[in-house]
Amino acid sequence: MIVRAGVAMSLAADDAGLARLRERYGKLTDTAPNPEAMRVALAGLNTAAGPALLNAVSEGDSFAGWVGRMKAKLRDPASSAPAPPRQQAQANAPQPKRA
């Protein structure tokens, strides 16, 4: 959330907001899940790291979107995997002729 706030403030050219974020959350950078993205986000777009920030955020959002789509697909019974091979073989086996 801090990275997204930093991106939003950078895009809005809100230098005062970025300064507040750096002051409040800068010390958490080293323990963040993605320390490099947090450093870049808190630096803002007006630095040489600006393009790296946009790239890091878009990659994170792409992955999160993929995970969400896969979870939805796996929960949907209509898109479930085909039956195990044994059940398919029984369904495809020739039926005995009735007399």
N, C-alpha and C positions, 0 to 999 in steps of 0.2 A: 504494500500500500504506500509506503514511503517513496519507493521508486516511481510509482505512478503519480504521486503528488508532485514529485520533483519534475517529472516530464511535463505535467500540466502547467506548473509554474514557469518552467522554461519556455514552453510554447506561448504562454501569455506574457512573456518578458517581465515576470514578477520577481525582480531581483530581491526585494524586501522579503517576500515569502520564502525564496530559496535560502536567504540568510537565516531566517527563523528555523527552517528545516535543518540546516547545517548545525545551528547552535543546539537544537534540541536532540537531534538524532545522529549527528556526525560521529559520536563516540561508539555507536552501535554498528558502524560499518564493518569492522573486522569480524563480528559475530553474525552478520547477516547471511542468509542462504546464498546470495550472490553478491559478495562484497564489491566486485568490480563494477557491476551495474549500479550499485548504490553510490559508489564514489563518483561515477560519471553523472548520475542523476542529480546529486547534490552540487556538482560543479556547474551544471546548466549547459544550455546549448551555445552560449556565447564563447565557449572555449574550444580548443582543438578536439576535445573529446565529444563534442556534440553529435557527430554522425555515429559514433560508437554507442551513444546512449539510445538513439532511435533504433539501431540494429538490435541491441540487447533486449529492449522492451518488446519489439515486434516478435523476436524469437520466442520470448517467454509467453506472449499472448497466443502465438500460433500453437505452441505445445499444449497450453492449457485448453485451447479450443479443441484440439485433437483428442485429448483425454476425455473431455466432456462428451464429444460425439461418440467415442468408443463406449463409454459407460452407458449412454442412452441406447446404443445399438445392442449391447449385451443384455440389457434389461428388457428389451422388446421381444416378446415371445415369437412374433411373426418373423423376425430375422434370426431365429436360432439356427444353430448348426444342423446339418443333416443328421439323420439317425445313425447310430453306430453301425459298423459293417455287418454285424450279425443280424440285426433287424432288417437291414436292406436286403440281405441275402434271402431271408425267409420271405420277404414280401415279393421278391423277384423269382422265387422258385416256382417251377411249374406245379399247377394244382392237379391233384389226382382226379381222374375221370370218374364220374359217378355212374353206376350201373342202373 
